[in-house]
Amino acid sequence: MRRIKNFLKWTGIVVISLVTILAVIVVMRQNIKNDRPYPDIKASTDTLIIAKGKHLVFGAAHCADCHSKTNADSLINLGLDVPLTGGVMFDLPLGKLYSKNITSDKETGIGNYSDREIARALRYGVHPDGTVVYDFMPFHNMSDEDMTAVISYLRTQKPVQHTVPKHDLNILGKIVKAFLVKPVGPDGEVAKKTTKDSTAAYGRYLATSIANCNGCHTQRSITGAYTGQPFAGGGPMIEHGLTFLPPNLTPDSSGRIFNWTEEQFINRFRAGRLVPKSPMPWPSFKRMDDVELKAIYKFLKSLEPAKTAGVKK
């Protein structure tokens, strides 16, 4: 009996010690500094470049869907600016994450960030202080030309002082951040510029490097790593207490757009959000022009067909 008590005693001491050591390591690894290169990006004051950046920000890149709590549609229709003040909360299994204020405010926004620091955050997922950026903005392969346009437009955002809450990670979130969340960089060489046309090649660029269609329509792990066949349907997404299942977009008979014509595809985007609370950024995507939508349609139709489980609606 005494031996059993001693065994349990020392087992408890070892377990408590290991848990304590793990907890200390997790705390120490919450703000690890990362060193990544600074892209050679410099904002422009050219009105055409700024206009292109605005089109991307409020269109394919759907920045307003995450960085604004306002009704962007109403403001845009009235010809007013949409302040990208952040504060949108994402209630995830890892905890509560909040989008950043990306107006030019120097205290609570990005007014004190250099162009190259903003570019590094977008391309390599590293904040100016070296800490990791959660991979919600997969613009890693955005061309230099488009990134210049986006940053040029952001520089025109009027400063709005709006303090955003810090991320509130739970225990799982802190463990994942400590050991699994790392900066994500470009996949191959980044293009200096891209040619905007209605080809599948440009559609691929939009769908994977700007609009992030694959981010929701492909199965992913808890760390964000892709685990399923591209565009073959994503995992369940819970929004406002409702569960949504991103559909298969490949040209398989089980896919959502299998029988859709190009015209039907474009018309669906022009219709905007039809399902209340849908996480799809329809308000932004409906602002893409016909050339962009035709390109994405051609790209999706060029994918390898993939069978998926689930209900086709």
C-alpha distance (Angstrom), angle and dihedral (degrees) to the residues before:
residue distance angle dihedral
M1 . . .
R2 3.79 . .
R3 3.81 90.5 .
I4 3.79 90.6 51.4
K5 3.81 91.0 50.4
N6 3.81 91.0 49.4
F7 3.81 90.7 47.9
L8 3.80 92.1 50.6
K9 3.81 90.5 44.8
W10 3.80 94.4 53.1
T11 3.79 92.2 40.2
G12 3.80 88.5 55.1
I13 3.80 91.5 48.0
V14 3.81 91.5 50.4
V15 3.81 93.1 47.2
I16 3.80 92.6 47.9
S17 3.80 90.6 47.0
L18 3.81 92.7 50.4
V19 3.81 91.9 47.6
T20 3.80 90.4 48.6
I21 3.80 92.2 49.0
L22 3.82 90.8 48.0
A23 3.80 91.0 49.2
V24 3.80 91.6 51.0
I25 3.83 91.6 48.6
V26 3.81 91.7 48.4
V27 3.82 91.0 51.6
M28 3.80 92.1 46.9
R29 3.81 92.1 50.7
Q30 3.82 97.2 51.1
N31 3.80 94.6 95.2
I32 3.78 104.9 29.6
K33 3.79 112.7 166.2
N34 3.79 118.0 -124.3
D35 3.78 127.0 -160.2
R36 3.79 115.8 -145.8
P37 3.82 131.0 156.5
Y38 3.78 122.9 -94.8
P39 3.83 113.4 -120.8
D40 3.79 113.5 -126.6
I41 3.80 93.6 -113.2
K42 3.79 125.4 145.6
A43 3.79 124.4 -178.7
S44 3.79 117.6 -118.2
T45 3.80 131.8 -143.7
D46 3.81 91.9 -151.9
T47 3.81 107.1 126.5
L48 3.81 93.5 -141.6
I49 3.81 91.9 53.5
I50 3.80 91.0 46.7
A51 3.81 90.4 49.3
K52 3.80 90.2 51.6
G53 3.79 90.0 50.6
K54 3.79 91.2 50.3
H55 3.80 90.5 51.1
L56 3.81 90.4 53.1
V57 3.83 94.5 43.5
F58 3.80 94.1 52.1
G59 3.79 95.2 31.8
A60 3.79 130.0 36.2
A61 3.83 96.1 -0.5
H62 3.86 89.4 51.4
C63 3.81 93.5 -157.3
A64 3.81 92.6 158.4
D65 3.81 91.9 61.1
C66 3.79 90.7 67.3
H67 3.81 104.0 22.1
S68 3.79 101.5 46.9
K69 3.79 134.7 57.9
T70 3.79 92.5 -169.7
N71 3.79 127.3 97.1
A72 3.79 94.9 -96.6
D73 3.81 92.6 -175.1
S74 3.80 93.1 58.5
L75 3.80 94.0 45.6
I76 3.80 93.3 47.5
N77 3.81 91.8 47.5
L78 3.81 88.3 53.2
G79 3.79 91.1 49.6
L80 3.81 92.2 -113.3
D81 3.80 129.8 136.5
V82 3.79 120.0 -98.9
P83 3.82 108.4 -136.9
L84 3.80 109.7 -138.6
T85 3.79 93.6 -150.9
G86 3.81 97.1 148.2
G87 3.78 124.5 -150.2
V88 3.80 95.7 133.1
M89 3.79 106.6 146.3
F90 3.81 123.7 -138.3
D91 3.80 111.5 -161.1
L92 3.80 102.3 -154.7
P93 3.82 135.0 165.1
L94 3.81 85.9 -101.8
G95 3.79 94.3 55.4
K96 3.78 138.0 -90.1
L97 3.82 116.2 -36.1
Y98 3.80 124.5 -171.5
S99 3.80 129.6 -153.6
K100 3.80 116.4 -121.7
N101 3.77 130.4 -111.2
I102 3.81 103.6 -107.7
T103 3.78 98.7 179.9
S104 3.80 117.7 114.6
D105 3.81 93.3 -98.2
K106 3.80 107.8 136.4
E107 3.78 96.6 -148.9
T108 3.80 104.9 42.5
G109 3.82 102.7 10.4
I110 3.80 137.3 47.0
G111 3.79 97.7 -77.1
N112 3.79 92.6 116.1
Y113 3.82 94.4 46.3
S114 3.78 118.0 101.6
D115 3.81 120.0 -128.7
R116 3.79 89.7 -108.8
E117 3.81 92.2 50.8
I118 3.80 91.0 53.4
A119 3.80 90.1 46.4
R120 3.81 91.3 50.6
A121 3.80 91.1 51.1
L122 3.81 90.7 52.4
R123 3.79 97.3 42.0
Y124 3.79 103.1 34.3
G125 3.80 104.8 20.3
V126 3.79 97.0 -119.6
H127 3.80 125.8 131.4
P128 3.81 119.5 -136.2
D129 3.83 88.2 -100.5
G130 3.81 90.7 55.1
T131 3.81 98.1 -107.5
V132 3.78 120.5 130.9
V133 3.81 124.2 -90.4
Y134 3.80 115.2 -139.6
D135 3.78 106.6 -113.2
F136 3.81 98.6 -111.8
M137 3.81 92.0 118.1
P138 3.82 106.3 55.7
F139 3.79 95.3 -177.2
H140 3.80 90.9 132.4
N141 3.81 93.6 123.4
M142 3.80 96.7 38.3
S143 3.80 107.0 133.9
D144 3.80 119.3 -106.4
E145 3.79 88.8 -115.4
D146 3.80 94.2 54.4
M147 3.80 93.4 42.1
T148 3.79 89.5 52.1
A149 3.80 89.1 51.7
V150 3.81 93.5 49.0
I151 3.80 94.2 48.3
S152 3.80 90.4 44.4
Y153 3.80 89.5 56.6
L154 3.81 93.2 45.2
R155 3.79 88.3 55.5
T156 3.82 88.0 61.9
Q157 3.82 92.8 56.2
K158 3.79 108.7 113.8
P159 3.81 112.5 -116.8
V160 3.79 112.3 -99.5
Q161 3.77 118.1 -176.4
H162 3.78 104.6 -136.7
T163 3.78 121.8 147.3
V164 3.79 112.0 -146.1
P165 3.83 119.7 -151.7
K166 3.78 116.4 -107.6
H167 3.79 118.1 -107.8
D168 3.80 110.7 -82.4
L169 3.79 105.5 -148.4
N170 3.78 122.6 -172.9
I171 3.80 122.4 -142.1
L172 3.81 92.6 -83.5
G173 3.79 90.6 48.3
K174 3.79 92.5 51.9
I175 3.80 91.9 49.3
V176 3.80 91.7 48.3
K177 3.81 91.2 48.2
A178 3.79 91.8 48.0
F179 3.79 96.8 52.5
L180 3.80 111.9 11.9
V181 3.81 112.2 30.4
K182 3.79 109.6 88.2
P183 3.80 135.3 160.4
V184 3.80 113.0 -82.7
G185 3.78 119.4 -146.5
P186 3.80 137.7 -172.4
D187 3.77 122.2 -54.4
G188 3.80 99.6 -126.1
E189 3.78 127.4 -34.3
V190 3.78 116.1 -16.0
A191 3.80 116.2 -126.9
K192 3.78 118.4 -118.4
K193 3.80 89.6 -142.1
T194 3.78 140.0 -8.4
T195 3.78 131.1 -141.2
K196 3.77 112.1 -121.8
D197 3.80 108.9 -137.1
S198 3.79 139.9 125.4
T199 3.81 95.9 -93.7
A200 3.80 125.6 124.9
A201 3.81 88.1 -118.4
Y202 3.79 91.9 61.4
G203 3.80 89.2 41.9
R204 3.79 89.4 56.6
Y205 3.79 90.1 51.9
L206 3.80 91.7 51.0
A207 3.81 95.4 44.2
T208 3.79 95.9 47.6
S209 3.82 106.4 27.1
I210 3.81 104.8 30.3
A211 3.82 115.2 16.7
N212 3.83 94.3 33.8
C213 3.82 93.1 -142.6
N214 3.79 89.9 156.7
G215 3.81 90.6 55.3
C216 3.80 91.3 73.0
H217 3.81 102.6 20.3
T218 3.83 95.8 56.5
Q219 3.80 126.9 67.8
R220 3.82 112.5 -104.4
S221 3.79 138.1 -176.2
I222 3.81 125.0 -119.6
T223 3.82 89.2 -91.6
G224 3.80 91.7 53.8
A225 3.80 96.5 -105.7
Y226 3.81 114.5 144.7
T227 3.79 113.2 -110.3
G228 3.82 104.0 163.7
Q229 3.77 137.4 63.0
P230 3.82 110.3 -74.4
F231 3.80 114.3 -88.8
A232 3.81 92.2 -6.6
G233 3.81 92.9 124.2
G234 3.78 132.7 -66.3
G235 3.76 135.3 -119.1
P236 3.82 124.2 -87.2
M237 3.80 115.9 -67.8
I238 3.80 120.4 -157.7
E239 3.79 115.0 -149.6
H240 3.82 123.6 170.8
G241 3.80 90.2 -16.1
L242 3.80 92.3 -52.1
T243 3.80 125.8 112.0
F244 3.79 119.7 -133.9
L245 3.79 126.5 -173.9
P246 3.82 114.0 -153.2
P247 3.83 104.6 -133.1
N248 3.77 132.1 -125.3
L249 3.81 108.9 -90.6
T250 3.81 98.0 -174.7
P251 3.85 119.2 109.8
D252 3.80 92.7 -100.5
S253 3.80 122.3 124.4
S254 3.82 88.0 -112.6
G255 3.80 90.5 56.1
R256 3.79 125.3 104.5
I257 3.81 97.0 -123.4
F258 3.81 98.6 35.4
N259 3.81 93.9 119.7
W260 3.79 97.7 28.5
T261 3.77 120.4 119.5
E262 3.77 120.6 -143.6
E263 3.80 89.2 -103.6
Q264 3.80 92.2 52.3
F265 3.80 90.3 49.0
I266 3.82 92.5 52.9
N267 3.80 93.1 43.6
R268 3.82 90.9 52.9
F269 3.80 90.4 56.0
R270 3.79 92.4 46.0
A271 3.82 89.1 54.9
G272 3.80 91.2 62.9
R273 3.80 123.3 -161.7
L274 3.80 110.8 1.3
V275 3.81 97.9 161.4
P276 3.83 110.2 64.8
K277 3.83 114.7 -120.2
S278 3.81 92.5 9.6
P279 3.83 109.1 160.7
M280 3.81 90.5 -140.4
P281 3.85 107.1 109.9
W282 3.81 92.7 -125.5
P283 3.83 95.3 155.4
S284 3.81 90.4 61.0
F285 3.78 97.9 36.1
K286 3.80 92.7 53.0
R287 3.81 86.6 62.7
M288 3.81 91.8 64.0
D289 3.79 111.2 107.6
D290 3.81 126.0 -118.6
V291 3.81 93.3 -98.2
E292 3.81 91.5 56.8
L293 3.80 94.3 45.4
K294 3.80 93.0 46.9
A295 3.79 89.6 51.7
I296 3.80 92.9 50.9
Y297 3.80 91.1 46.8
K298 3.82 91.6 52.6
F299 3.79 91.0 47.2
L300 3.80 93.6 51.2
K301 3.81 90.8 48.2
S302 3.82 89.2 52.4
L303 3.81 93.8 57.4
E304 3.78 124.0 107.6
P305 3.81 107.8 -95.2
A306 3.80 114.2 -110.1
K307 3.78 130.2 -169.1
T308 3.78 115.1 -134.9
A309 3.75 136.5 -177.2
G310 3.77 122.1 -123.0
V311 3.75 139.2 69.6
K312 3.77 119.0 -51.1
K313 3.78 112.1 -143.3
